[in-house]
Amino acid sequence: MLGPFDYVIWVTSFLAELYVVVWALTQKQFLRNISLNVYILAVALQSAVLYPLLRHYGAASLQYRYTYYYTDSLLIIFLYFVIMRFYKEMFREMHVGKYVQGASAMLLTATALFSYIVIHQNKDHLTSRFVVELGQNLYFVGVVLTYLLWGAIVKLKETRARLVQLVLALGIYFSANAAAYAMRNLFPGLQANFLRFIPPVMGAFLPLAWAYTFTRVPEKAKLETARVVAPGLPVQQHS
């Protein structure tokens, strides 16, 4: 059964997602950040699909679990587009955009091929364990890609505050979800307690963090380069 906390998280997440898209449209930046906005729209669509399933069948039902995990895996692939957009933005002045696009195409092709092979081999016994492991692997890839991007930010002394904070929020999102999967494997009993709250909380955190960044951090704001050293450190900015 859904409790008050679940409703609060769901409403908060949905409103934050709606805000990000509306802000992009009103600021005429929807196409500029199209991969991010498409991801946000896809998350909102997932919420609209999952909510009636959750109310009708319950969180423990196969209908809800399969829909949640497979749509979540698809959303992670959408986030890969967002990460590659950040990579392209990072290396824009180095004129390596075509290489980033090539790497993006290779990553998506490899992901699609891997998904097809795994699903084809397991089509007769798609168990809940399989879909959980698929999501876990995709989150791990997301962690690696995001932290490689953060390494580039530190190495190149990136000072664009908005870009840094967008990437930082993404790193926290991937890290928390990957850690939740790892803890679930190590300590299955924790799933019934606080671990089940991590995915929805992170699902609300990411659009909230992005909404705050777009609203409160000017596009031309700069960071002190000495502060861009590791996720979690306080940042100072000036216009």
N, C-alpha and C positions, 0 to 999 in steps of 0.2 A: 504494500500500500504506500501511496505517496504521503509524505509528511509535510509540514509547513516549510521545513528547510528546502525540500525538493522543489516546491512551488516557487519559493523565493529565488533559488538558483536559476530555475528555468525561465522565469519572467525577466530576471536581471540579464541573463545571457541574451535572450531574444531582443530585449530593448537595446542592448549595447550593439548587437549586430545590425539592427535596424538603423541605429544612429550613425554607425560608420558608413553605411551605404548612402543614407540621406545626406550626410556631410559631404561625401565625395561628389554626389550629384549637384548639390547646391554650390560647391566650390569649383565645379567643372573639372574635377580630377578623377572621375570614374575611369576613363580610358587610360589615364596615365598610370594608375595603379590597378589595372584591370584584373591581374591575377589575384591580388589580395581581395578585391571586391567580389570576384566570382567565388572565391573560397567562402567569404562571409555569407553570400547568398545561398551557397550550397549548405552551409551549416544551419542557416535558418530553415531551409527546406527539410533537412534531416530532422530538426526539432518538430516541425509540423507533421512529419510522418510518424515519428516515434511516439509522440504524446498520446494519440488515440490507441496505439498498440499497448502502451504502458497502462493506460486506464482500463482497457478492455481485457487484456490477457495477463498483465502483471509482469514485474521485472524478471521473474524466474522462468517465464515461458520461452519456448523455443522460437516462437514468432518474433518476440521482442529481441531476444539475444542475437539471433542470426541477422536480423535487420540492423541492429545497433552495430555489431562488429564489422559487418561487410560495408555498411555506409561509412563507418569510421575509418576503415582502411582506405576507401575511396577519397575521403576528405584529406587524409595524410598525403596522398599522391597530389591532390590539389595544392597542398602546402609546399610540396616540392617545387611547384611553379613559382610560388611566392619566394622561396629561398633563392631560386635561380634569378628571379627579378632583382633581389637584393645583391646577389653576386654581380650581375650586370651593372647595377648602379655603382657598386664599389669600384669596379675596374673601368668605368666609363671613360675616364681621362687617359687611360692607358691604351685605348683603342683595341681592346681585345673582345669586343662584344660578340663577334662572330664565333670566337672560341667558346665563350660562355653558352651561346645558343647551341653550338655543336654538342657541348657537354650535357646540356639540358636534354637535347634530343636523345643522346645515348642513354642517359639515366632513365628517361621515361620509357624508351624502348626496352631496356633491360628489366625495368620494373614490370612492364606489361608482359614480357616474355616469361619472367619468373612466375608471375601470378597465373598465367595461363597454364604453365607446366604443372604447378602445384595443384591448381584446381582440377585440371584434367585427370591427374593421377589420383585425386581424392574424391572424384565426383560421386562415387558410390558409397562413400562413408565420410561425409563432411560433418565431423563431430564438433562440438563446442570447443574442445581443446585445440582443434586445428585453427578455428577462426581466431581464437585468443592468441595463439602463437604467431599467426600471420600479422595481427596488429602489433604484437610485441616487436617483431622483426622490422616492421615499417617505422615504428617509433625509434628504434635503435639507429636506423639509417638517418632519420631526421636529426637525431642528436649529433651524429657524426658530421653531417653537412652543416648544421648550425654552428657547431664549435669550430669547424674549419673556417667558416665565415668570420666568426669572432676572432680567430687567430689572425686573419687577414686584416681585420679592423685594427687590432692592436699593432700589428707589424707595420701597417701603412699609416699609422697615427691618424685614422679617420676622425674628423672633427664635426661632421654634420650630425647635430644632436638628434634630429628626428630619425635618421637612418639608424643610428646607434641604439636608440631606445626601442625602435620597432624590432630590431634583431634581438635585443636583450630580452624582450617579452617573449619572443618566439623560442629562445633558448630555455627560458624558465618553463614554458609550456611543454616542450619536448622532454626536458629533463625530469619534470615531475611525473609525467605519464609513463616514461620509461622506467623510472624508479618504482612506480606503483606496480607495474607488471612484474618487475624483478622481485619485489617484496611479496607479491601474491604467490610467486613460485616457491620462494623460500619459506614463507609462513602463510599457508593457505587459510588458517583460522582467522587471520586479520581481515580477510575480505568482508566478513560479516560486520566488522566494526568500522574503522575509519578509512580503510583503503577504498571502499566503494564510493566515498565522497570525493576522492581526488580527481577523477575524470570530469564530473560535472563542475566542480569548482574551477578547474583549469579551463574548462570550456567557457566559463563565464569570465575568467581572468583575462584571456587573450583578447577578446573584443573590447573589454573594458580598458585594458592597457593601450590598445591601439586607438580607441576613441579618445582617451586622455592625451595621447601623444599628438594626434592630428589636431586636437582642439587647443592644447596648451603649449605645444612646442612649435614655434615659428619655423617655417621651412628653411630660413636662412640662419637660424640659430647655430652657434658654434660651441664646441666643447673645448676645455683646456686639455691639450693632448696628454698632459701628465696624468689626467684622471682616467683615461681610457686604457685600463690595464687588466681588468677582470670583471666578470659579471658580479653584480651585487655591491660594488663600490659606489659611493655617492658621486654624482656628476655635477659639475658646475657648467653653466651655459650663459652665453651672452649673445645678443643679436648683432 
